[in-house]
Amino acid sequence: MQTVTLRRTGLKMSRLGFGTGTHGWNGSSEETRIGHQNLVNLMRLGYEHGITFWDSADGYGSHPHLADTLEGIDRSSVTILTKSFSKSPDEIRNDIKRYLKELRTDYIDILLMHCISDPDWLRKYTGAIEALKEARDKGIVKGIGMSCHNLGALKTIASADWIDVVLARINYDGINTDGTPDQVMPVLKDIYDAGKDVLAMKVIGQGKLNADVPKCMKFILSLPYIDAITIGMTSEAQLLQNVSLLNEYTSNANASIR
């Protein structure tokens, strides 16, 4: 499994992330609905295949699953990303305390403001942003940023000097994304060129492009400004296919470079 080192934080993670939030909302997702131990077993299988980037959120209800998967695993070998819907500083601080207990860890690798869809979010949520920066300064959180659900909001990221990481929606067909690929791709490149780390979600269009996963993977891995990708997985077959395709396309890319 190819790994990457994020430039802003120095965090090392697998190029492929295990997403736990497909159709995730109100404390549940397709991944958590396969059953607690089934998801833990699947995530451990992913870890055995080199997946060290775990994508979670409060809204998915998957923190306990990550905590149990982490049992017996070196904490420093895994990059845990989670997200908060909170928009006030006190709510952010309370969320962080709760997340640490739920994940049974003393730090969070990446914490994002979840599902940002307001182009004016940088002005409206200054208090929450200050709480995120405070947590980063204390070392409780290693990297901060936002997961984006709006093209206007996406266009603000490059100029926001405090952002380490953005989680953005992108796939070859523009399904469940913030715009067409031609609209989104130059914005992501600008963000990357501004020194921020870019993680991609909705790579398979929230499952709507399942009939053409190889094309999805080949497209996303061809974009040099995408550091890593997260994909939700609910079966061993899906996991092994995603690992195989990522390894195939990244190996081919490395071979062509040599």
HELIX and SHEET records of a PDB file:
HELIX    1   1 THR A   32  ILE A   34  5                                   3    
HELIX    2   2 HIS A   36  GLU A   48  1                                  13    
HELIX    3   3 ASP A   58  TYR A   60  5                                   3    
HELIX    4   4 HIS A   63  LEU A   70  1                                   8    
HELIX    5   5 ARG A   75  SER A   77  5                                   3    
HELIX    6   6 PRO A   89  LEU A  103  1                                  15    
HELIX    7   7 TRP A  121  LYS A  124  1                                   4    
HELIX    8   8 THR A  126  LYS A  138  1                                  13    
HELIX    9   9 LEU A  151  LEU A  154  1                                   4    
HELIX   10  10 ILE A  157  SER A  159  5                                   3    
HELIX   11  11 PRO A  181  ASP A  193  1                                  13    
HELIX   12  12 GLY A  205  GLY A  207  5                                   3    
HELIX   13  13 ASN A  210  ASP A  212  5                                   3    
HELIX   14  14 VAL A  213  LEU A  221  1                                   9    
HELIX   15  15 GLU A  236  ILE A  257  1                                  22    
SHEET    1   A 2 THR A   3  THR A   5  0                                        
SHEET    2   A 2 LYS A  12  SER A  14 -1                                        
SHEET    1   B 9 LEU A  16  GLY A  19  0                                        
SHEET    2   B 9 PHE A  53  ASP A  55  1                                        
SHEET    3   B 9 THR A  79  SER A  84  1                                        
SHEET    4   B 9 ILE A 108  ILE A 116  1                                        
SHEET    5   B 9 VAL A 141  CYS A 148  1                                        
SHEET    6   B 9 VAL A 165  ARG A 169  1                                        
SHEET    7   B 9 ASP A 197  MET A 201  1                                        
SHEET    8   B 9 ALA A 228  GLY A 232  1                                        
SHEET    9   B 9 LEU A  16  GLY A  19  1                                        
END                                                                             
